[in-house]
Amino acid sequence: MQDVKRSSPAHHPRRPDTATQTPRAADNARRRRNGGKPHNVGTGPRRQAQTATTTAEKPKTWEAAQRSDPVPSIGVAPHNPKGRTDPMPPETLTPERILEATEEVLRRYGPAKATVVDVARALGVSHGSVYRHFRTKTALREAVTARWLDRTSASLAGVVADAGPAEERLGRWLGMLFEAKRHKAGDDPELFATYMTLIGESGGVVDRHVTDLEGQLAKIIEAGAAEGTFHAPAPAVTAHAVFGATSRFHDPCYSAEWFRPEITDDFEAVRDLVLRGLRG
């Protein structure tokens, strides 16, 4: 009797027992062996409906949202489906807004720690947007210092423009300068100290401020000379002398003295002396 060689299972992989499979699985197995396509591939009506629903509900990309949902108005952040923080529109960012934010950042962190990145973060923009308005950190600091000093100049300009007697206007101008400086030092000491540091770094800004104030003084003195009230052949030279003679009451290096009880009497005595001297 001839021996029959049995094939090794390795040469003939065992097929799945169709008896133990579900009818659907068995049918799929037969389809694969015959090169057909199994069920559940996405051709049925239910699968097509699911695909259509999923496609309809798929969220738009950020770029598509930008095209279909334009920014409603300037200064309002656009709808952002990805939660991304984009910079504000360039037209809403002005030098004045940057300077306001810089002052707040300086108050919060101080001049030693405050950076342009901090200013940009406070505005919700990139630091490159800030640099488009102020080329360097130094330029930004000088601009915010000039803005702080110019507030005093602006408040005094109205006295210069008044039509009253020059002697009265000069006395009022000197008094307002003293009060403005004293309020800056007393109302916000931390910010005042910050600006004292910035002033030390911005010599050119301070020189322009002093020149502006002396120019205002010169106009009042010149008007007094025209009235015959003051004897001042050279109003600009006289204005420089008056500004120096009253420096104790407006130079920040004397700020510690501005809150002494006798400081008001001292100021009035110096002011009266200056006015008497100008009468000649």
PyMOL commands that set and color helices and strands:
alter all, ss='L'
color gray80, all
select helices_A, chain A and resi 18-20+23-33+45-57+62-68+90-92+95-109+116-123+127-131+137-161+166-187+189-201+203-227+235-245+247-249+252-257+263-279
alter helices_A, ss='H'
color red, helices_A
deselect
rebuild
show_as cartoon
